[in-house]
Amino acid sequence: MPLLSAAEYILVEEVGHLVLLLAFIVLAAKLAGEMVERFASLPSVIGELGAGILIGPFALGGIEIGSFGPLFEVPKAIDGLGNAVDVITPVSPELFFVAEIAAIILLFQAGLETNRAQFFRWVKPATAVAAGGVVVPFAFGFLATLFLGFASLDSTQEMLPALFVGAIMTATSVGITARVLGDIRRLDTPEGTTVLAGAVVDDVLGILILAIVIGIAETGEIPITDIGFFGTNIPVPMDIVVIATKAIGFWLGLLIIGSLLANRISNAFLWFRSPGVLVGLALFLAFLASAVAEIYFGLAMIIGAYTIGLALSDTDLKHRIEEPMIQIGHFVVPVFFVVIGMQVDLGAMSAAITFGIILSILGILSKVIGAGLPALAVGFNRRGAYRVAIGMLPRGEVALIIAGIGLSAGVIGQDVFGVAIAMTIVTTMIAPILLVPAFTAGGSGLRKPMGGARAHRDRGRPEDN
C-alpha cells in the first residue's frame, strides 16, 4: 500500500481536526440544550446559541491549549499586501459549510411540516406582515444611526452606515422560529404558517434592499438606467428590477411547479425499495433547490430548501421520510445554532454600548410594531398578532451576513459592526424565550373564527382553542 503524499497527509489531518471540532460542538450543544430545557424550562436552542458563544473563538475556544493551540480560532486570509488578516466570518469555511448543510435540513424539515393549503391561504396576509416587518425596522435603524452620530446626511458616503444598519434591522431568521415552532408542534397553525411565509417574503425584500445599498456604496447613487417609452426616457433602477424579478420568479415558480409535480415526484420516489433511499432522494431535491436558489437567483439557500419541502408536504413521500428527517435533524441542526453563537464577539460590542442597547430595544419594537400591526389588519386578534410579531423577531444568521458585507466593504466600522451583532444576538436569544409561552397559551389567534372543518384546521390544534 503506497504511503500518503505530504499534501494527502495534510488533507487527512485537516479532516480529522474538523471531526474533532464537530465532536466538541455536538457535545456542547446537547449538554447546553439539556441544561436549559431541564432546569430553566427554556427551548434547547437557547442553550445551543449560548454554547456557541461560550466555546467560540472569542471566548473559551480561543484560549491556547499548550502545543495544541486554541480549539477554535478566527481563520486568517491574505490581503493585497500579503499580510494575514482576520476574515469576516470568524469560523473556518469547513465549519461554516457544515452549519449551512444543517440549516438546509432544518428548513427542508420545516417545509415538510407546514400545511401547504394553509400556506397558500395565508401567504397574502404574510406579505403584508413581511412588508411592515421590513419598512419599520429599516426606518428605525436608519434614524437611530443618524441621531446617535454614527452617520450623517452630509453626503451619500456618510449616509451609508445608516443604510446598512437599516438593512441589518430588516432581517428575519426563519431558522430560529422554525426550530422553536417545530419543537412545540405549532408550525401548521395560522400564526406559524404566516410567520414562515412572511420570513420567506422578508428574505426577498431584504435582498432588494441590500442590492440597493450595495449599489449606492459602489457608485455613490442608486444605479439607474434610462428606458425609452413612447419617445420619453424614463429612469428605471434596472439592476434592482432584474434582481426582484429573478428572486420572486424563482420562488413562485419553484413553489407552484413543485406543488403541481409533487405527487408525481412522490410516486416516482416510492418506486424505490432500498433502505434509506427515500431520504437520500428527498435530500437530493433539498440540496438541488438550495444550490439553484443561491447560485442562480441570489436567494438564501434555506429558502430553496423550505420551498421544496413545502411542495412535498402533502404527499405520501412526506409521511415516509418525516421520522428519519427528524432523527437526522436531532444530530445536525444543533450544529447550525452553535456555529451562529460562535460568531458573536461580545468584546466588539463594548465600543458603542449605548448604541447597542438602543438598537437592541428598537430591534424588538420595530418588529413588534412593523409585523404586529399588519397582522392585526389581516385577521388576527391581539394574541395572534403578538405571536406573529415575536416569530418575526430574531435576526440570526441573515443579519450577520449583511453586517459582514458592510464591514468587508469598509462602509461600517468595528464599532457599528459590534452594535449590529449585539442587536442580532439579543433578538435571536429573546425570541425563543417569548415564543414558547406565546404559542402554548390557550386561545385562537384569529379575530373572526370560521365554522366547520376549515376553522378547525386554520385555528391550529385542538388544545390551542
C-alpha positions as CSV (number, residue, x, y, z in Angstrom):
1,M,0.0,0.0,0.0
2,P,1.6,3.3,-1.1
3,L,2.4,5.9,1.6
4,L,0.4,9.2,1.6
5,S,2.0,12.2,0.0
6,A,2.6,15.3,2.1
7,A,-0.5,17.0,0.6
8,E,-2.7,14.0,1.2
9,Y,-1.4,13.7,4.8
10,I,-2.2,17.3,5.4
11,L,-5.7,16.9,4.0
12,V,-6.4,13.8,6.1
13,E,-5.1,15.7,9.2
14,E,-7.4,18.7,8.4
15,V,-10.4,16.3,8.1
16,G,-9.5,14.7,11.4
17,H,-9.3,18.1,13.0
18,L,-12.8,19.1,11.7
19,V,-14.2,15.8,13.0
20,L,-12.7,16.7,16.4
21,L,-14.3,20.1,16.4
22,L,-17.7,18.7,15.4
23,A,-17.4,16.3,18.3
24,F,-17.0,19.2,20.8
25,I,-19.7,21.2,19.1
26,V,-22.3,18.3,19.3
27,L,-21.3,17.6,22.9
28,A,-21.6,21.3,23.9
29,A,-24.9,21.6,22.0
30,K,-26.5,18.6,23.7
31,L,-25.3,19.4,27.2
32,A,-26.4,23.0,27.0
33,G,-29.7,22.2,25.4
34,E,-30.4,19.6,28.1
35,M,-29.5,22.1,30.9
36,V,-31.7,25.0,29.7
37,E,-34.6,22.7,29.0
38,R,-34.5,20.8,32.3
39,F,-33.5,23.5,34.7
40,A,-34.7,26.7,33.1
41,S,-37.7,25.4,31.1
42,L,-36.4,27.2,28.0
43,P,-36.1,26.0,24.4
44,S,-32.9,24.0,23.8
45,V,-32.0,26.4,21.0
46,I,-31.1,29.0,23.7
47,G,-28.6,26.6,25.2
48,E,-27.1,25.8,21.8
49,L,-26.7,29.5,21.0
50,G,-25.2,30.1,24.4
51,A,-22.8,27.1,24.0
52,G,-21.6,28.6,20.7
53,I,-20.8,31.9,22.4
54,L,-19.0,30.1,25.3
55,I,-16.8,27.8,23.2
56,G,-16.3,30.2,20.3
57,P,-13.0,31.8,19.2
58,F,-13.8,35.0,21.1
59,A,-14.3,33.1,24.4
60,L,-13.0,29.7,25.7
61,G,-12.4,28.3,22.3
62,G,-9.8,31.0,21.6
63,I,-7.6,30.1,24.6
64,E,-4.3,28.4,23.9
65,I,-4.1,24.8,25.0
66,G,-0.4,24.0,25.2
67,S,1.2,23.0,21.9
68,F,-2.3,22.1,20.6
69,G,-3.2,25.8,20.3
70,P,-6.8,27.2,20.5
71,L,-9.6,24.8,19.9
72,F,-11.4,27.3,17.7
73,E,-9.6,30.3,16.2
74,V,-10.5,33.1,13.8
75,P,-9.3,32.0,10.4
76,K,-6.8,34.2,8.5
77,A,-6.8,35.5,5.0
78,I,-4.1,37.2,2.9
79,D,-4.8,40.8,1.9
80,G,-3.4,42.5,-1.2
81,L,-0.2,43.4,0.6
82,G,0.5,39.8,1.6
83,N,-0.5,40.4,5.2
84,A,-2.5,37.9,7.3
85,V,-5.8,39.4,8.3
86,D,-8.9,38.1,10.1
87,V,-11.7,37.1,7.9
88,I,-15.3,38.5,8.3
89,T,-16.8,35.1,9.2
90,P,-14.9,34.1,12.4
91,V,-15.3,30.3,11.9
92,S,-13.5,28.1,9.5
93,P,-15.0,27.6,6.0
94,E,-15.4,23.9,6.8
95,L,-17.5,24.6,9.9
96,F,-19.5,27.2,8.1
97,F,-20.2,24.6,5.4
98,V,-21.5,22.0,7.9
99,A,-23.6,24.7,9.5
100,E,-25.2,25.6,6.1
101,I,-26.0,21.9,5.5
102,A,-27.7,21.8,8.9
103,A,-29.7,24.9,8.0
104,I,-30.8,23.4,4.8
105,I,-32.0,20.3,6.6
106,L,-33.8,22.3,9.2
107,L,-35.7,24.4,6.7
108,F,-36.5,21.4,4.5
109,Q,-37.9,19.7,7.5
110,A,-39.9,22.8,8.4
111,G,-41.4,22.9,4.9
112,L,-42.4,19.3,5.2
113,E,-44.3,20.0,8.4
114,T,-46.1,23.0,7.0
115,N,-49.7,22.6,5.8
116,R,-49.4,23.5,2.1
117,A,-53.0,24.5,1.6
118,Q,-52.9,26.7,4.7
119,F,-49.6,28.3,3.5
120,F,-51.3,29.4,0.2
121,R,-54.2,30.7,2.2
122,W,-52.0,32.8,4.5
123,V,-49.3,33.9,2.1
124,K,-51.2,37.1,1.1
125,P,-51.5,38.2,4.8
126,A,-47.9,37.1,5.3
127,T,-46.8,39.5,2.6
128,A,-48.4,42.4,4.4
129,V,-46.7,41.3,7.6
130,A,-43.3,41.0,5.8
131,A,-43.7,44.4,4.3
132,G,-44.3,46.1,7.6
133,G,-41.6,43.9,9.2
134,V,-39.1,45.4,6.7
135,V,-40.2,49.0,6.4
136,V,-40.5,49.9,10.1
137,P,-37.2,48.2,11.2
138,F,-35.3,49.8,8.3
139,A,-36.6,53.3,9.3
140,F,-35.8,52.7,13.0
141,G,-32.3,51.5,12.2
142,F,-31.6,54.3,9.7
143,L,-32.8,57.1,12.0
144,A,-31.1,55.7,15.2
145,T,-27.8,55.6,13.4
146,L,-28.2,59.2,12.3
147,F,-29.4,60.6,15.6
148,L,-26.6,58.9,17.6
149,G,-23.9,60.3,15.3
150,F,-22.7,57.2,13.5
151,A,-23.8,58.6,10.1
152,S,-25.0,61.8,8.6
153,L,-26.9,63.2,5.7
154,D,-24.0,65.5,4.6
155,S,-23.1,63.1,1.7
156,T,-24.0,59.8,0.3
157,Q,-20.9,58.1,1.7
158,E,-21.6,59.4,5.2
159,M,-25.1,58.2,5.0
160,L,-24.1,54.6,4.1
161,P,-23.6,53.3,7.7
162,A,-27.2,54.3,8.4
163,L,-28.4,52.5,5.3
164,F,-26.5,49.3,6.2
165,V,-27.8,49.3,9.8
166,G,-31.3,49.8,8.4
167,A,-30.8,46.8,6.1
168,I,-29.5,44.7,9.0
169,M,-32.6,45.5,11.0
170,T,-34.9,44.2,8.3
171,A,-33.6,40.6,8.5
172,T,-35.7,37.8,9.9
173,S,-34.1,34.4,10.8
174,V,-36.6,31.8,9.7
175,G,-34.3,29.1,11.1
176,I,-34.8,30.2,14.7
177,T,-38.5,30.4,14.6
178,A,-38.9,27.2,12.5
179,R,-36.9,25.3,15.1
180,V,-38.9,26.6,18.1
181,L,-42.3,26.1,16.4
182,G,-41.3,22.7,15.2
183,D,-40.3,21.7,18.8
184,I,-43.6,22.8,20.2
185,R,-45.6,21.5,17.2
186,R,-47.1,24.8,16.1
187,L,-45.7,25.1,12.6
188,D,-49.1,24.4,11.0
189,T,-51.1,26.9,12.9
190,P,-52.2,30.1,11.1
191,E,-49.7,32.2,13.1
192,G,-46.9,29.7,12.4
193,T,-47.7,29.5,8.7
194,T,-47.9,33.3,8.5
195,V,-44.5,33.7,10.2
196,L,-42.8,31.2,7.9
197,A,-44.4,32.7,4.7
198,G,-43.6,36.2,6.0
199,A,-40.0,35.3,6.6
200,V,-39.6,34.0,3.0
201,V,-41.1,37.2,1.6
202,D,-38.9,39.2,4.1
203,D,-35.9,37.5,2.7
204,V,-36.8,38.5,-0.9
205,L,-37.4,42.1,0.2
206,G,-34.2,42.1,2.2
207,I,-32.2,41.1,-0.9
208,L,-33.7,44.0,-2.8
209,I,-32.8,46.5,0.0
210,L,-29.3,45.0,0.2
211,A,-28.8,45.3,-3.5
212,I,-29.8,49.0,-3.4
213,V,-27.4,49.7,-0.5
214,I,-24.5,47.9,-2.2
215,G,-25.2,49.7,-5.4
216,I,-25.1,53.1,-3.6
217,A,-21.9,52.0,-1.8
218,E,-20.2,51.1,-5.1
219,T,-21.4,54.0,-7.3
220,G,-22.4,56.7,-4.8
221,E,-26.0,56.6,-6.1
222,I,-28.8,54.2,-6.9
223,P,-27.9,52.6,-10.3
224,I,-30.5,54.0,-12.8
225,T,-31.0,53.1,-16.5
226,D,-33.0,55.4,-18.8
227,I,-35.6,53.4,-20.7
228,G,-37.2,54.8,-23.8
229,F,-41.0,54.7,-23.6
230,F,-43.2,56.4,-26.2
231,G,-40.4,58.9,-27.0
232,T,-39.7,59.6,-23.4
233,N,-36.7,58.5,-21.3
234,I,-37.9,57.0,-18.0
235,P,-35.3,56.4,-15.3
236,V,-35.6,52.8,-14.0
237,P,-33.4,51.1,-11.4
238,M,-32.9,48.1,-13.8
239,D,-30.4,46.2,-11.6
240,I,-33.0,46.2,-8.8
241,V,-35.8,45.2,-11.2
242,V,-33.8,42.3,-12.5
243,I,-32.9,41.1,-9.0
244,A,-36.5,41.4,-7.9
245,T,-37.8,39.5,-11.0
246,K,-35.3,36.7,-10.6
247,A,-35.9,36.2,-6.9
248,I,-39.7,36.4,-6.9
249,G,-40.0,34.5,-10.1
250,F,-37.8,31.6,-8.9
251,W,-39.6,31.4,-5.5
252,L,-43.1,31.4,-7.0
253,G,-42.0,29.1,-9.9
254,L,-40.5,26.5,-7.5
255,L,-43.5,26.6,-5.2
256,I,-46.1,26.4,-7.9
257,I,-44.4,23.9,-10.2
258,G,-43.1,21.9,-7.3
259,S,-46.7,21.7,-5.9
260,L,-48.1,20.6,-9.2
261,L,-45.5,17.9,-9.7
262,A,-45.3,16.8,-6.0
263,N,-47.5,13.7,-6.3
264,R,-45.7,12.6,-9.4
265,I,-42.3,13.0,-7.7
266,S,-43.6,11.2,-4.6
267,N,-44.9,8.2,-6.7
268,A,-41.6,8.0,-8.6
269,F,-39.5,8.0,-5.5
270,L,-41.8,5.5,-3.8
271,W,-40.9,3.0,-6.6
272,F,-37.6,2.5,-4.8
273,R,-37.3,-0.1,-2.1
274,S,-33.7,0.0,-0.8
275,P,-33.4,1.1,2.9
276,G,-32.8,4.8,3.2
277,V,-33.2,5.6,-0.5
278,L,-36.2,7.9,0.1
279,V,-34.4,10.1,2.5
280,G,-31.5,10.3,0.1
281,L,-33.6,11.3,-2.8
282,A,-35.5,13.8,-0.8
283,L,-32.3,15.4,0.4
284,F,-31.1,15.5,-3.3
285,L,-34.1,17.7,-4.1
286,A,-33.5,19.9,-1.0
287,F,-29.8,20.4,-1.9
288,L,-30.6,21.0,-5.5
289,A,-33.2,23.6,-4.8
290,S,-31.0,25.3,-2.3
291,A,-28.0,25.5,-4.6
292,V,-30.0,26.8,-7.5
293,A,-31.6,29.4,-5.3
294,E,-28.3,30.7,-4.1
295,I,-26.1,30.4,-7.2
296,Y,-28.5,31.5,-10.0
297,F,-31.2,33.6,-8.3
298,G,-29.5,35.3,-5.4
299,L,-31.8,33.9,-2.7
300,A,-30.7,32.3,0.5
301,M,-30.3,28.5,0.2
302,I,-32.7,28.0,3.1
303,I,-35.5,29.5,1.0
304,G,-35.0,26.9,-1.7
305,A,-34.9,24.1,0.9
306,Y,-38.1,25.3,2.7
307,T,-40.0,25.8,-0.6
308,I,-39.3,22.3,-1.9
309,G,-40.2,20.8,1.5
310,L,-43.4,22.8,1.4
311,A,-44.2,21.4,-2.1
312,L,-43.8,17.9,-0.8
313,S,-45.7,18.4,2.4
314,D,-49.0,16.9,1.2
315,T,-47.6,13.7,-0.4
316,D,-47.2,10.1,0.7
317,L,-43.4,10.7,0.5
318,K,-43.6,13.2,3.3
319,H,-45.1,10.6,5.7
320,R,-42.4,8.1,4.7
321,I,-39.4,10.4,5.3
322,E,-40.7,12.6,8.2
323,E,-39.4,10.5,11.1
324,P,-36.0,9.8,9.5
325,M,-35.6,13.5,8.8
326,I,-36.4,14.3,12.4
327,Q,-33.7,11.9,13.6
328,I,-31.1,13.5,11.2
329,G,-32.2,16.9,12.4
330,H,-31.6,16.0,16.1
331,F,-27.9,15.4,15.2
332,V,-27.0,18.0,12.7
333,V,-29.3,21.0,13.3
334,P,-27.8,21.9,16.7
335,V,-24.5,22.4,14.9
336,F,-26.1,25.3,13.0
337,F,-27.1,27.2,16.1
338,V,-23.8,26.6,17.9
339,V,-21.9,28.0,14.9
340,I,-24.2,31.1,14.9
341,G,-23.2,31.6,18.6
342,M,-19.6,31.1,17.8
343,Q,-19.6,34.2,15.5
344,V,-20.6,36.5,18.4
345,D,-17.8,38.7,19.7
346,L,-19.0,40.2,23.0
347,G,-15.9,42.3,23.2
348,A,-16.7,44.1,19.9
349,M,-20.0,45.2,21.4
350,S,-18.4,47.3,24.2
351,A,-17.1,50.0,21.8
352,A,-20.6,51.5,21.5
353,I,-22.6,50.1,24.3
354,T,-25.3,52.8,24.4
355,F,-25.9,52.5,20.7
356,G,-26.1,48.7,21.1
357,I,-28.7,48.9,23.9
358,I,-30.8,51.4,22.0
359,L,-30.6,49.4,18.7
360,S,-31.5,46.2,20.5
361,I,-34.6,47.8,22.0
362,L,-35.5,49.3,18.6
363,G,-34.9,45.9,17.0
364,I,-37.6,44.4,19.2
365,L,-40.1,47.3,19.0
366,S,-39.7,47.6,15.2
367,K,-40.7,44.0,14.5
368,V,-43.5,44.1,17.1
369,I,-44.9,47.2,15.5
370,G,-44.0,46.5,11.9
371,A,-45.2,42.9,11.8
372,G,-47.8,43.1,14.6
373,L,-50.0,45.9,13.2
374,P,-50.3,44.4,9.8
375,A,-51.2,41.1,11.4
376,L,-54.0,42.8,13.3
377,A,-55.2,44.3,10.0
378,V,-55.3,41.0,8.1
379,G,-57.4,39.0,10.5
380,F,-55.5,38.2,13.7
381,N,-56.6,39.2,17.2
382,R,-54.1,40.7,19.6
383,R,-52.9,37.3,20.8
384,G,-52.3,36.1,17.2
385,A,-50.7,39.4,16.1
386,Y,-48.3,39.2,19.1
387,R,-47.4,35.6,18.1
388,V,-46.7,36.6,14.6
389,A,-44.6,39.6,15.6
390,I,-42.5,37.6,18.0
391,G,-42.0,35.0,15.3
392,M,-40.6,37.6,13.0
393,L,-38.3,39.0,15.8
394,P,-35.0,37.0,15.5
395,R,-32.4,38.3,13.1
396,G,-29.9,35.4,13.3
397,E,-27.5,34.5,10.5
398,V,-29.2,36.7,8.0
399,A,-28.2,39.9,9.9
400,L,-24.7,38.6,10.5
401,I,-24.2,38.1,6.8
402,I,-25.4,41.7,5.9
403,A,-23.3,43.1,8.7
404,G,-20.3,41.2,7.4
405,I,-20.8,42.6,3.9
406,G,-20.9,46.1,5.3
407,L,-17.7,45.6,7.3
408,S,-15.8,43.9,4.5
409,A,-16.7,46.8,2.1
410,G,-15.4,49.3,4.6
411,V,-18.9,51.0,4.9
412,I,-19.3,50.3,8.6
413,G,-16.5,50.1,11.2
414,Q,-15.9,47.6,14.0
415,D,-18.0,49.8,16.4
416,V,-21.1,49.7,14.3
417,F,-20.5,46.1,13.4
418,G,-20.3,45.2,17.1
419,V,-23.6,47.1,17.7
420,A,-25.2,45.2,14.9
421,I,-24.0,41.9,16.4
422,A,-25.4,43.0,19.8
423,M,-28.8,43.7,18.3
424,T,-28.7,40.4,16.4
425,I,-27.8,38.2,19.4
426,V,-30.4,40.0,21.7
427,T,-33.2,39.5,19.3
428,T,-32.1,35.9,18.5
429,M,-31.9,34.9,22.1
430,I,-35.1,36.6,23.3
431,A,-37.4,35.4,20.6
432,P,-37.4,31.7,21.6
433,I,-38.0,32.7,25.2
434,L,-41.1,34.7,24.2
435,L,-42.3,32.3,21.5
436,V,-43.0,29.3,23.6
437,P,-45.4,30.9,26.2
438,A,-47.0,33.0,23.4
439,F,-47.9,29.9,21.4
440,T,-48.6,27.5,24.2
441,A,-51.0,29.9,26.0
442,G,-54.6,28.8,25.1
443,G,-56.9,30.6,22.7
444,S,-57.2,31.2,19.0
445,G,-55.2,33.9,17.4
446,L,-57.8,34.6,14.8
447,R,-60.1,37.7,15.2
448,K,-63.0,36.1,13.4
449,P,-63.0,32.3,13.8
450,M,-64.7,30.4,10.9
451,G,-67.0,27.5,11.2
452,G,-66.7,23.9,10.2
453,A,-63.7,21.7,9.4
454,R,-61.8,24.6,7.8
455,A,-62.0,26.5,11.1
456,H,-60.6,23.6,13.0
457,R,-57.7,23.4,10.5
458,D,-57.0,27.1,10.4
459,R,-57.2,27.6,14.2
460,G,-54.5,25.0,14.7
461,R,-54.6,22.1,17.1
462,P,-57.5,21.4,19.5
463,E,-55.5,22.4,22.5
464,D,-55.0,25.9,21.0
465,N,-58.7,26.8,21.2
